[in-house]
Amino acid sequence: MGLKNLPSVDEVLRDSRIVVKEAHCSRDLVVDEIRRVLGGLREEFIHKNILMDRESAKERVVGEVLQALDRLRTGTLRRVLNGTGVVLHTNLGRAPLMAETLDYSLDLARSYTNLELDLDTGKRGSRYQHLESMLVKLTGAEAALVVNNNAAAVLLVLNSLAQDREVIVSRGQLVEIGGSFRIPEIMSLSGAILVEAGTTNKTYISDYAGNITENTAALLAVHTSNYRIVGFSQEVPLDELASLGRSKNLPVIQDLGSGSLLDLSPWGLDYEPTVTECLQFGVDVVTFSGDKLLGGPQAGIIVGKRALIEGMKKNHLLRALRVDKITIAALEATLRHYIDGNPRQTVPVLEMLTCEKADLQNKAHQLCSLIEDFLQDWEGGYSLRVVETQDKVGGGAYPLQVLPGFGVEVQFGFDPEILARQLRLQEPAVLLRIQEGALLFSVRTLRDGEVEMIPGLLLEALRETVN
């Protein structure tokens, strides 16, 4: 079976390439990786009847060990150039941050901070105070609280306000957030009892009112930001739900999901309620994400009535959901641009969503020209042209919205999937769309300086594909 051709651990350790690598890695780690790779190859020899001489077996083991150690030392998180045209691409980390945000966060990360220290009194303070005043000013809420994501925000709100009691929600709003995380499951984890009102496509205020009992703790509205029910449908307006809540002395909670502080309809996007508008409708608590339409780091933001949020701050669950100083710093830096009044020009997500069509067209022609220059010595055939695109907001926001844009379509005489894979393996990686047998680079989501990087990465990927 060729097992005698497997090298020993010591034999692999003596290889000069492993010796060099061991200078930068723990010896125990190197030995563990050698044994793991040898074990996998041994299984192949036994079960797949692999035939390999000793030198070939050693080369394979050394190669796999070196690759594994490189991955461990350098990590697997890599920069990706987003040519998909999806602005809030969940798989790519959603909102990219401003350079200023990163500089501010880095400066605070490398030093001690007053995270939980009141510098005036010298006594212990609260990490939540740093963001609260900014969020209160920007939304008009009485108080605010930040946790690690919006699912955590909903969990904390429900647990604080409705543990072991009933929460009424429209059957048409029992959404799946993504990755199989669903509102009913989050509600169950919170300890609240779900009461469904209405039907999948139609819910009236009478459906909420008819389900209120002495055990009802709250009314919940979930904004269907990642899908729409169209046609024969009806949902209860927020102001009506808020009015019912006030009349029954029940708090009304709005899970806004990918909530925005800015009305984007003047730039051609469909109307979506802003956080401020939800509060003005009379909602008591609003939750939303930090890394979607807000354009900041991953966070779950809770704004609303002071008495309710003060109760959440005393909930022991908050410690498990709290954010660290880096998130607080990044969110502070993001919110500062809203305070300054120019977020559309400075927050990358808003800049991409509201980019003028003419600017996108110019950017696409620039990319097309650069690619043509790089491919002038390419001996294989290809076609290259600027095309109109249908870009997306992504991130569970504006599900029916199409963003008219521009991109560059390039087609070679072989399967585009092969080249797309090779582009993903470049450094930095490139992600794009495949459309009618061609590669499509949408320029909306290519950041400053990235248009100039695409042609060289494409050429390198081409060379590696054909070799």
TIDO-240745 format. One record per residue (C-alpha): residue number from 1; x, y, z. Coordinates in nm, 4 decimals. Layout:
# TIDO-240745
[r NUM, [X, Y, Z]]
...
END
This chain:
# TIDO-240745
[r 1, [0.0000, 0.0000, 0.0000]]
[r 2, [0.3061, 0.2283, -0.0028]]
[r 3, [0.2943, 0.3178, 0.3664]]
[r 4, [0.6678, 0.2556, 0.3811]]
[r 5, [0.7122, 0.5595, 0.1555]]
[r 6, [0.5627, 0.7978, 0.4110]]
[r 7, [0.8389, 1.0176, 0.5583]]
[r 8, [0.8888, 1.0281, 0.9341]]
[r 9, [0.8201, 1.3363, 1.1435]]
[r 10, [1.1930, 1.3836, 1.2034]]
[r 11, [1.2647, 1.3564, 0.8319]]
[r 12, [1.0205, 1.6368, 0.7567]]
[r 13, [1.1583, 1.8458, 1.0436]]
[r 14, [1.5073, 1.8247, 0.8916]]
[r 15, [1.3906, 1.9676, 0.5600]]
[r 16, [1.5596, 2.3071, 0.5146]]
[r 17, [1.2287, 2.4820, 0.4360]]
[r 18, [1.0743, 2.3546, 0.7580]]
[r 19, [1.3865, 2.4556, 0.9534]]
[r 20, [1.3498, 2.8130, 0.8233]]
[r 21, [0.9794, 2.8178, 0.9067]]
[r 22, [1.0430, 2.6814, 1.2567]]
[r 23, [1.2468, 2.9925, 1.3327]]
[r 24, [0.9199, 3.1873, 1.3303]]
[r 25, [0.6793, 2.9254, 1.4681]]
[r 26, [0.6457, 2.7236, 1.7851]]
[r 27, [0.8158, 2.3817, 1.7427]]
[r 28, [0.5175, 2.2091, 1.9029]]
[r 29, [0.2901, 2.3732, 1.6467]]
[r 30, [0.5146, 2.2645, 1.3582]]
[r 31, [0.5233, 1.9053, 1.4852]]
[r 32, [0.1448, 1.9003, 1.5283]]
[r 33, [0.0950, 2.0180, 1.1690]]
[r 34, [0.3386, 1.7565, 1.0356]]
[r 35, [0.1560, 1.4809, 1.2201]]
[r 36, [-0.1819, 1.6091, 1.0967]]
[r 37, [-0.0701, 1.6177, 0.7335]]
[r 38, [0.0987, 1.2776, 0.7605]]
[r 39, [-0.2185, 1.1339, 0.9107]]
[r 40, [-0.4267, 1.2617, 0.6191]]
[r 41, [-0.1837, 1.1236, 0.3633]]
[r 42, [-0.1729, 0.7896, 0.5453]]
[r 43, [-0.5539, 0.7675, 0.5152]]
[r 44, [-0.5275, 0.8322, 0.1426]]
[r 45, [-0.2655, 0.5609, 0.1050]]
[r 46, [-0.4886, 0.3102, 0.2845]]
[r 47, [-0.8328, 0.3944, 0.1486]]
[r 48, [-0.7593, 0.5386, -0.1968]]
[r 49, [-0.4665, 0.3169, -0.2957]]
[r 50, [-0.2507, 0.6201, -0.3681]]
[r 51, [0.0888, 0.5308, -0.5185]]
[r 52, [0.3670, 0.7766, -0.4381]]
[r 53, [0.7424, 0.7425, -0.3955]]
[r 54, [0.9080, 0.8627, -0.0767]]
[r 55, [1.0447, 1.1867, -0.2211]]
[r 56, [0.7063, 1.2824, -0.3697]]
[r 57, [0.5346, 1.2011, -0.0411]]
[r 58, [0.7813, 1.4161, 0.1483]]
[r 59, [0.7345, 1.7056, -0.0965]]
[r 60, [0.3608, 1.6909, -0.0528]]
[r 61, [0.3845, 1.6829, 0.3266]]
[r 62, [0.6312, 1.9711, 0.3381]]
[r 63, [0.4190, 2.1756, 0.0973]]
[r 64, [0.0976, 2.1250, 0.2925]]
[r 65, [0.2663, 2.1947, 0.6257]]
[r 66, [0.4172, 2.5196, 0.4949]]
[r 67, [0.0783, 2.6314, 0.3596]]
[r 68, [-0.0949, 2.5477, 0.6874]]
[r 69, [0.1634, 2.7342, 0.8943]]
[r 70, [0.1416, 3.0388, 0.6659]]
[r 71, [-0.2358, 3.0463, 0.7095]]
[r 72, [-0.1998, 3.0226, 1.0867]]
[r 73, [0.0548, 3.3046, 1.1029]]
[r 74, [-0.1027, 3.5438, 0.8535]]
[r 75, [-0.4680, 3.4676, 0.9221]]
[r 76, [-0.7388, 3.4052, 0.6666]]
[r 77, [-0.9141, 3.7430, 0.6697]]
[r 78, [-0.8104, 3.9267, 0.3537]]
[r 79, [-0.8851, 4.2451, 0.1690]]
[r 80, [-1.1380, 4.2075, -0.1137]]
[r 81, [-1.2041, 4.4457, -0.4003]]
[r 82, [-1.5815, 4.4487, -0.4406]]
[r 83, [-1.6779, 4.4560, -0.8074]]
[r 84, [-2.0254, 4.3105, -0.7520]]
[r 85, [-2.2174, 4.6370, -0.7293]]
[r 86, [-2.3738, 4.5227, -0.3990]]
[r 87, [-2.2986, 4.8046, -0.1567]]
[r 88, [-2.3804, 4.6318, 0.1740]]
[r 89, [-2.2439, 4.2884, 0.0872]]
[r 90, [-2.2919, 4.0769, 0.4006]]
[r 91, [-2.0320, 3.8191, 0.2911]]
[r 92, [-1.7782, 4.0993, 0.2472]]
[r 93, [-1.8328, 4.2586, 0.5880]]
[r 94, [-2.1040, 4.5102, 0.4977]]
[r 95, [-2.0087, 4.8761, 0.5464]]
[r 96, [-1.6493, 4.9747, 0.4692]]
[r 97, [-1.5242, 5.2380, 0.7094]]
[r 98, [-1.3679, 5.5784, 0.6470]]
[r 99, [-0.9920, 5.6176, 0.6794]]
[r 100, [-1.0565, 5.8793, 0.9468]]
[r 101, [-1.2611, 5.6260, 1.1441]]
[r 102, [-0.9772, 5.3756, 1.1294]]
[r 103, [-0.7162, 5.6356, 1.2299]]
[r 104, [-0.9255, 5.7446, 1.5284]]
[r 105, [-0.9873, 5.3837, 1.6358]]
[r 106, [-0.6196, 5.2903, 1.5933]]
[r 107, [-0.5049, 5.5847, 1.8006]]
[r 108, [-0.7344, 5.4814, 2.0866]]
[r 109, [-0.6608, 5.1096, 2.0458]]
[r 110, [-0.2878, 5.1513, 2.0960]]
[r 111, [-0.3296, 5.3338, 2.4271]]
[r 112, [-0.5320, 5.3315, 2.7444]]
[r 113, [-0.8645, 5.5173, 2.7313]]
[r 114, [-1.1295, 5.6500, 2.9665]]
[r 115, [-1.3623, 5.3679, 2.8555]]
[r 116, [-1.5164, 5.3299, 3.1996]]
[r 117, [-1.3654, 5.6248, 3.3849]]
[r 118, [-1.5229, 5.9608, 3.4629]]
[r 119, [-1.2264, 6.1944, 3.4126]]
[r 120, [-1.4007, 6.4749, 3.6039]]
[r 121, [-1.4545, 6.2807, 3.9262]]
[r 122, [-1.1870, 6.0145, 3.8830]]
[r 123, [-1.4466, 5.7501, 3.9609]]
[r 124, [-1.5799, 5.4611, 3.7566]]
[r 125, [-1.7944, 5.5648, 3.4623]]
[r 126, [-1.9984, 5.3847, 3.1971]]
[r 127, [-1.8767, 5.2753, 2.8547]]
[r 128, [-2.2208, 5.3552, 2.7177]]
[r 129, [-2.2000, 5.7284, 2.7937]]
[r 130, [-1.9556, 5.7941, 2.5085]]
[r 131, [-2.2143, 5.7344, 2.2365]]
[r 132, [-2.5389, 5.8206, 2.4096]]
[r 133, [-2.5276, 6.1978, 2.3760]]
[r 134, [-2.4466, 6.1780, 2.0035]]
[r 135, [-2.7272, 5.9309, 1.9325]]
[r 136, [-2.9754, 6.1338, 2.1370]]
[r 137, [-2.8909, 6.4492, 1.9405]]
[r 138, [-2.9097, 6.2749, 1.6030]]
[r 139, [-3.2338, 6.0840, 1.6599]]
[r 140, [-3.4310, 6.2955, 1.9064]]
[r 141, [-3.4539, 6.0028, 2.1496]]
[r 142, [-3.4435, 6.0453, 2.5261]]
[r 143, [-3.1721, 5.7837, 2.5737]]
[r 144, [-2.9576, 5.5370, 2.3787]]
[r 145, [-2.7620, 5.2161, 2.4275]]
[r 146, [-2.5249, 5.0220, 2.1988]]
[r 147, [-2.4642, 4.6449, 2.1949]]
[r 148, [-2.2778, 4.4167, 1.9554]]
[r 149, [-2.5380, 4.3753, 1.6769]]
[r 150, [-2.9055, 4.4325, 1.6048]]
[r 151, [-3.0095, 4.0760, 1.6920]]
[r 152, [-2.8501, 4.1349, 2.0329]]
[r 153, [-3.0358, 4.4650, 2.0604]]
[r 154, [-3.3716, 4.2968, 1.9961]]
[r 155, [-3.2805, 4.0188, 2.2396]]
[r 156, [-3.1926, 4.2660, 2.5162]]
[r 157, [-3.5033, 4.4790, 2.4606]]
[r 158, [-3.7395, 4.1820, 2.4707]]
[r 159, [-3.5687, 4.0244, 2.7701]]
[r 160, [-3.5762, 4.3531, 2.9612]]
[r 161, [-3.9349, 4.4458, 2.8830]]
[r 162, [-4.1158, 4.1164, 2.8374]]
[r 163, [-3.9496, 3.8161, 3.0016]]
[r 164, [-4.2160, 3.5508, 3.0735]]
[r 165, [-4.4803, 3.7791, 2.9250]]
[r 166, [-4.6454, 3.8170, 2.5854]]
[r 167, [-4.5315, 4.0294, 2.2916]]
[r 168, [-4.7703, 4.0787, 2.0000]]
[r 169, [-4.6266, 4.0906, 1.6467]]
[r 170, [-4.7843, 4.0745, 1.3019]]
[r 171, [-4.7648, 3.7322, 1.1410]]
[r 172, [-4.6381, 3.9020, 0.8244]]
[r 173, [-4.3372, 4.0402, 1.0129]]
[r 174, [-4.1941, 3.7160, 1.1504]]
[r 175, [-3.8858, 3.7599, 0.9381]]
[r 176, [-3.5661, 3.5605, 0.9021]]
[r 177, [-3.2802, 3.8030, 0.9482]]
[r 178, [-3.0266, 3.5833, 0.7682]]
[r 179, [-2.8231, 3.2741, 0.8415]]
[r 180, [-3.1401, 3.1081, 0.9794]]
[r 181, [-3.1731, 3.3628, 1.2623]]
[r 182, [-3.5434, 3.4294, 1.2949]]
[r 183, [-3.7555, 3.6671, 1.5021]]
[r 184, [-3.9513, 3.3828, 1.6725]]
[r 185, [-3.6268, 3.2134, 1.7826]]
[r 186, [-3.4799, 3.5390, 1.9145]]
[r 187, [-3.8028, 3.6052, 2.1009]]
[r 188, [-3.7920, 3.2579, 2.2514]]
[r 189, [-3.4316, 3.3072, 2.3649]]
[r 190, [-3.5291, 3.6370, 2.5266]]
[r 191, [-3.7888, 3.4643, 2.7443]]
[r 192, [-4.0762, 3.6567, 2.5858]]
[r 193, [-4.3864, 3.4754, 2.4638]]
[r 194, [-4.4739, 3.5294, 2.0987]]
[r 195, [-4.8342, 3.6134, 2.0125]]
[r 196, [-4.9066, 3.6327, 1.6397]]
[r 197, [-5.1557, 3.8872, 1.5093]]
[r 198, [-5.3340, 3.8913, 1.1745]]
[r 199, [-5.2388, 3.6837, 0.8711]]
[r 200, [-4.9310, 3.6579, 0.6524]]
[r 201, [-5.0501, 3.9235, 0.4091]]
[r 202, [-5.3002, 4.1286, 0.6103]]
[r 203, [-5.2864, 4.2621, 0.9644]]
[r 204, [-5.5145, 4.5309, 1.1096]]
[r 205, [-5.4974, 4.7348, 1.4292]]
[r 206, [-5.7929, 4.5292, 1.5544]]
[r 207, [-5.5734, 4.2174, 1.5321]]
[r 208, [-5.3305, 4.3698, 1.7807]]
[r 209, [-5.6056, 4.5024, 2.0051]]
[r 210, [-5.7913, 4.1702, 2.0072]]
[r 211, [-5.4827, 3.9837, 2.1321]]
[r 212, [-5.4030, 4.2148, 2.4254]]
[r 213, [-5.4441, 4.0449, 2.7623]]
[r 214, [-5.3316, 4.1148, 3.1178]]
[r 215, [-5.0121, 3.9220, 3.0339]]
[r 216, [-4.9214, 4.1414, 2.7363]]
[r 217, [-4.5928, 4.3257, 2.7895]]
[r 218, [-4.5318, 4.5011, 2.4560]]
[r 219, [-4.6276, 4.5447, 2.0920]]
[r 220, [-4.3525, 4.4707, 1.8379]]
[r 221, [-4.3231, 4.6028, 1.4826]]
[r 222, [-4.0528, 4.4466, 1.2647]]
[r 223, [-3.9613, 4.6483, 0.9573]]
[r 224, [-3.9436, 4.4081, 0.6621]]
[r 225, [-3.6244, 4.5613, 0.5306]]
[r 226, [-3.5084, 4.2463, 0.3502]]
[r 227, [-3.8304, 4.1602, 0.1618]]
[r 228, [-4.1653, 4.3057, 0.0625]]
[r 229, [-4.5179, 4.1661, 0.0570]]
[r 230, [-4.6896, 4.3205, -0.2449]]
[r 231, [-5.0378, 4.2944, -0.3880]]
[r 232, [-5.3292, 4.2055, -0.1584]]
[r 233, [-5.1628, 4.3117, 0.1665]]
[r 234, [-5.2083, 4.5384, 0.4673]]
[r 235, [-4.9869, 4.6350, 0.7612]]
[r 236, [-5.0619, 4.8626, 1.0528]]
[r 237, [-4.9046, 5.2119, 1.0270]]
[r 238, [-4.6592, 5.2861, 1.3061]]
[r 239, [-4.8498, 5.5853, 1.4363]]
[r 240, [-5.1647, 5.3727, 1.4789]]
[r 241, [-4.9711, 5.1034, 1.6614]]
[r 242, [-4.8070, 5.3645, 1.8839]]
[r 243, [-5.1492, 5.5150, 1.9617]]
[r 244, [-5.2823, 5.1728, 2.0614]]
[r 245, [-4.9777, 5.1184, 2.2820]]
[r 246, [-5.0331, 5.4490, 2.4620]]
[r 247, [-5.4008, 5.3768, 2.5167]]
[r 248, [-5.3183, 5.0386, 2.6730]]
[r 249, [-5.0052, 5.1598, 2.8564]]
[r 250, [-4.7901, 4.9162, 2.6564]]
[r 251, [-4.4491, 5.0012, 2.5080]]
[r 252, [-4.4200, 4.9774, 2.1294]]
[r 253, [-4.0904, 4.8380, 1.9988]]
[r 254, [-3.9733, 4.8920, 1.6413]]
[r 255, [-3.7029, 4.6630, 1.5024]]
[r 256, [-3.5916, 4.8799, 1.2124]]
[r 257, [-3.3127, 4.6438, 1.1049]]
[r 258, [-3.0896, 4.8329, 0.8637]]
[r 259, [-3.2027, 5.1665, 1.0015]]
[r 260, [-3.0958, 5.4956, 0.8471]]
[r 261, [-3.0471, 5.8388, 0.9993]]
[r 262, [-3.0778, 5.9991, 0.6551]]
[r 263, [-3.3708, 6.0031, 0.4109]]
[r 264, [-3.2181, 5.8791, 0.0837]]
[r 265, [-3.5236, 5.9348, -0.1351]]
[r 266, [-3.3902, 6.2677, -0.2769]]
[r 267, [-3.1155, 6.0606, -0.4431]]
[r 268, [-3.3509, 5.8211, -0.6169]]
[r 269, [-3.3886, 5.5504, -0.3528]]
[r 270, [-3.7292, 5.4342, -0.2342]]
[r 271, [-3.8662, 5.5914, 0.0819]]
[r 272, [-3.7638, 5.4136, 0.4014]]
[r 273, [-3.8566, 5.5420, 0.7485]]
[r 274, [-3.5635, 5.6937, 0.9335]]
[r 275, [-3.4938, 5.6305, 1.3009]]
[r 276, [-3.6064, 5.9821, 1.3875]]
[r 277, [-3.9358, 5.9394, 1.2022]]
[r 278, [-4.0121, 5.6161, 1.3882]]
[r 279, [-3.9647, 5.7963, 1.7191]]
[r 280, [-4.1799, 6.0858, 1.5990]]
[r 281, [-4.4559, 5.8361, 1.5169]]
[r 282, [-4.4625, 5.7623, 1.8905]]
[r 283, [-4.2609, 5.4389, 1.9043]]
[r 284, [-4.1048, 5.3874, 2.2482]]
[r 285, [-3.7954, 5.1868, 2.1502]]
[r 286, [-3.6217, 5.1546, 1.8116]]
[r 287, [-3.3408, 4.9099, 1.7327]]
[r 288, [-3.1171, 4.9147, 1.4235]]
[r 289, [-2.7772, 4.8093, 1.2901]]
[r 290, [-2.4570, 5.0106, 1.2912]]
[r 291, [-2.2934, 4.8502, 0.9876]]
[r 292, [-2.5714, 4.8836, 0.7310]]
[r 293, [-2.7257, 5.2107, 0.6140]]
[r 294, [-2.5611, 5.3991, 0.8992]]
[r 295, [-2.2242, 5.3089, 0.7460]]
[r 296, [-2.0372, 5.2320, 1.0671]]
[r 297, [-1.8979, 4.9264, 1.2493]]
[r 298, [-2.1037, 4.6223, 1.3474]]
[r 299, [-2.3255, 4.7265, 1.6375]]
[r 300, [-2.6834, 4.7083, 1.7585]]
[r 301, [-2.8211, 5.0510, 1.8475]]
[r 302, [-3.1163, 5.1018, 2.0824]]
[r 303, [-3.2821, 5.4427, 2.1145]]
[r 304, [-3.6010, 5.5501, 2.2874]]
[r 305, [-3.7617, 5.6366, 2.6190]]
[r 306, [-3.5177, 5.6927, 2.9042]]
[r 307, [-3.7049, 5.4870, 3.1621]]
[r 308, [-3.7092, 5.1810, 2.9361]]
[r 309, [-3.3446, 5.2066, 2.8335]]
[r 310, [-3.2273, 5.2648, 3.1909]]
[r 311, [-3.3894, 4.9314, 3.2750]]
[r 312, [-3.1937, 4.7659, 2.9934]]
[r 313, [-2.8696, 4.9077, 3.1301]]
[r 314, [-2.9356, 4.7225, 3.4559]]
[r 315, [-3.0021, 4.3904, 3.2819]]
[r 316, [-2.7224, 4.1388, 3.3525]]
[r 317, [-2.7545, 4.0182, 2.9931]]
[r 318, [-2.6031, 4.3475, 2.8791]]
[r 319, [-2.2558, 4.2415, 2.9936]]
[r 320, [-2.2623, 3.9477, 2.7518]]
[r 321, [-2.3699, 4.1757, 2.4657]]
[r 322, [-2.1546, 4.4813, 2.5302]]
[r 323, [-1.9254, 4.6460, 2.2778]]
[r 324, [-1.5534, 4.7078, 2.3191]]
[r 325, [-1.3556, 5.0325, 2.2949]]
[r 326, [-1.2717, 4.9788, 1.9253]]
[r 327, [-1.6379, 4.9556, 1.8266]]
[r 328, [-1.7234, 5.2580, 2.0390]]
[r 329, [-1.4413, 5.4580, 1.8810]]
[r 330, [-1.5407, 5.3574, 1.5265]]
[r 331, [-1.9047, 5.4416, 1.5893]]
[r 332, [-1.8080, 5.7745, 1.7476]]
[r 333, [-1.6036, 5.8653, 1.4405]]
[r 334, [-1.8894, 5.7654, 1.2078]]
[r 335, [-2.1541, 5.9575, 1.3993]]
[r 336, [-1.9319, 6.2650, 1.4006]]
[r 337, [-1.9917, 6.2984, 1.0260]]
[r 338, [-2.3660, 6.3051, 1.0860]]
[r 339, [-2.3131, 6.5683, 1.3551]]
[r 340, [-2.1068, 6.7718, 1.1055]]
[r 341, [-2.3959, 6.7497, 0.8586]]
[r 342, [-2.2121, 6.6023, 0.5578]]
[r 343, [-2.2441, 6.2221, 0.5842]]
[r 344, [-2.3412, 6.1721, 0.2181]]
[r 345, [-2.0047, 6.3063, 0.1040]]
[r 346, [-1.7908, 6.1306, 0.3651]]
[r 347, [-1.9535, 5.8027, 0.4780]]
[r 348, [-1.8558, 5.5413, 0.2134]]
[r 349, [-2.1904, 5.3580, 0.2133]]
[r 350, [-2.3882, 5.6781, 0.1600]]
[r 351, [-2.1409, 5.7989, -0.0988]]
[r 352, [-2.1798, 5.4768, -0.2996]]
[r 353, [-2.5588, 5.4721, -0.2697]]
[r 354, [-2.6017, 5.8304, -0.3871]]
[r 355, [-2.3277, 5.8459, -0.6502]]
[r 356, [-2.4298, 6.0305, -0.9667]]
[r 357, [-2.4807, 5.8131, -1.2735]]
[r 358, [-2.2501, 6.0302, -1.4849]]
[r 359, [-1.9683, 5.9837, -1.2328]]
[r 360, [-2.0157, 5.6074, -1.2458]]
[r 361, [-2.0064, 5.6142, -1.6244]]
[r 362, [-1.6794, 5.8074, -1.6225]]
[r 363, [-1.5346, 5.5669, -1.3699]]
[r 364, [-1.6328, 5.2698, -1.5875]]
[r 365, [-1.4695, 5.4231, -1.8961]]
[r 366, [-1.1545, 5.4829, -1.6930]]
[r 367, [-1.1463, 5.1169, -1.5857]]
[r 368, [-1.2146, 4.9975, -1.9406]]
[r 369, [-0.9277, 5.2065, -2.0768]]
[r 370, [-0.6876, 5.0813, -1.8098]]
[r 371, [-0.7797, 4.7164, -1.8747]]
[r 372, [-0.7305, 4.7685, -2.2492]]
[r 373, [-0.3818, 4.9079, -2.1851]]
[r 374, [-0.2868, 4.6100, -1.9707]]
[r 375, [-0.4204, 4.3595, -2.2252]]
[r 376, [-0.2521, 4.5114, -2.5322]]
[r 377, [0.0131, 4.2392, -2.5358]]
[r 378, [-0.2305, 3.9609, -2.4476]]
[r 379, [-0.2194, 3.7072, -2.7299]]
[r 380, [-0.5543, 3.5448, -2.6539]]
[r 381, [-0.8801, 3.6829, -2.7872]]
[r 382, [-1.1115, 3.8923, -2.5721]]
[r 383, [-1.3945, 4.1442, -2.5893]]
[r 384, [-1.4181, 4.4503, -2.3664]]
[r 385, [-1.6890, 4.7129, -2.3268]]
[r 386, [-1.8603, 4.9511, -2.0833]]
[r 387, [-2.2125, 4.8379, -1.9938]]
[r 388, [-2.5004, 4.9595, -1.7789]]
[r 389, [-2.5543, 4.7622, -1.4586]]
[r 390, [-2.8266, 4.7022, -1.2056]]
[r 391, [-2.6597, 4.7405, -0.8694]]
[r 392, [-2.8064, 4.6543, -0.5297]]
[r 393, [-2.8117, 4.8071, -0.1831]]
[r 394, [-2.7725, 4.4674, -0.0094]]
[r 395, [-2.7431, 4.4008, 0.3631]]
[r 396, [-3.1142, 4.3294, 0.4024]]
[r 397, [-3.2075, 4.6816, 0.2906]]
[r 398, [-3.4204, 4.8068, -0.0007]]
[r 399, [-3.4980, 4.4548, -0.1310]]
[r 400, [-3.6723, 4.5745, -0.4483]]
[r 401, [-3.4418, 4.8685, -0.5192]]
[r 402, [-3.2335, 4.8666, -0.8362]]
[r 403, [-2.9471, 5.1162, -0.8533]]
[r 404, [-2.8716, 5.2072, -1.2172]]
[r 405, [-2.4976, 5.2032, -1.2619]]
[r 406, [-2.2110, 5.1215, -1.4945]]
[r 407, [-1.9447, 4.8572, -1.5182]]
[r 408, [-1.6944, 4.6902, -1.7472]]
[r 409, [-1.7697, 4.3599, -1.9170]]
[r 410, [-1.4767, 4.1492, -2.0348]]
[r 411, [-1.4994, 3.8119, -2.2046]]
[r 412, [-1.2291, 3.5614, -2.2919]]
[r 413, [-1.2479, 3.2384, -2.4866]]
[r 414, [-1.2877, 3.0077, -2.1849]]
[r 415, [-1.5105, 2.9413, -1.8860]]
[r 416, [-1.5361, 3.2693, -1.6870]]
[r 417, [-1.5804, 3.0737, -1.3619]]
[r 418, [-1.2178, 2.9619, -1.3870]]
[r 419, [-1.0922, 3.3187, -1.4132]]
[r 420, [-1.3327, 3.4430, -1.1464]]
[r 421, [-1.1896, 3.1856, -0.9055]]
[r 422, [-0.8344, 3.2904, -0.9899]]
[r 423, [-0.9269, 3.6544, -0.9252]]
[r 424, [-1.0563, 3.5541, -0.5816]]
[r 425, [-0.7164, 3.4000, -0.5102]]
[r 426, [-0.5234, 3.7169, -0.5925]]
[r 427, [-0.3839, 3.9508, -0.3282]]
[r 428, [-0.6015, 4.1453, -0.2738]]
[r 429, [-0.8881, 3.9212, -0.3800]]
[r 430, [-1.1360, 4.0435, -0.6432]]
[r 431, [-1.5052, 3.9562, -0.6354]]
[r 432, [-1.7262, 4.0270, -0.9341]]
[r 433, [-2.0332, 3.9093, -1.1222]]
[r 434, [-2.0574, 3.6684, -1.4139]]
[r 435, [-2.3149, 3.7726, -1.6685]]
[r 436, [-2.3904, 3.5926, -1.9960]]
[r 437, [-2.0512, 3.4244, -2.0065]]
[r 438, [-1.8539, 3.7407, -1.9277]]
[r 439, [-1.6858, 3.8915, -1.6227]]
[r 440, [-1.8624, 4.2064, -1.5042]]
[r 441, [-1.6862, 4.4621, -1.2859]]
[r 442, [-1.9382, 4.7067, -1.1377]]
[r 443, [-1.7553, 5.0284, -1.0501]]
[r 444, [-2.0009, 5.1576, -0.7871]]
[r 445, [-1.8420, 4.9457, -0.5132]]
[r 446, [-1.4777, 4.9956, -0.6138]]
[r 447, [-1.3226, 5.2367, -0.3648]]
[r 448, [-1.0604, 5.5061, -0.4204]]
[r 449, [-0.7491, 5.3625, -0.5836]]
[r 450, [-0.9072, 5.0226, -0.6536]]
[r 451, [-0.9972, 5.0921, -1.0169]]
[r 452, [-0.6244, 5.1255, -1.0860]]
[r 453, [-0.5550, 4.7895, -0.9164]]
[r 454, [-0.8061, 4.5816, -1.1146]]
[r 455, [-0.6199, 4.5628, -1.4520]]
[r 456, [-0.2971, 4.4273, -1.3025]]
[r 457, [-0.4808, 4.1719, -1.0915]]
[r 458, [-0.6824, 4.0656, -1.3951]]
[r 459, [-0.3716, 4.0180, -1.6056]]
[r 460, [-0.2004, 3.8159, -1.3325]]
[r 461, [-0.5083, 3.5986, -1.2914]]
[r 462, [-0.5163, 3.5431, -1.6696]]
[r 463, [-0.1526, 3.4292, -1.6747]]
[r 464, [-0.2070, 3.1886, -1.3886]]
[r 465, [-0.5237, 3.0540, -1.5520]]
[r 466, [-0.3635, 2.9664, -1.8850]]
[r 467, [-0.0346, 2.8358, -1.7404]]
END
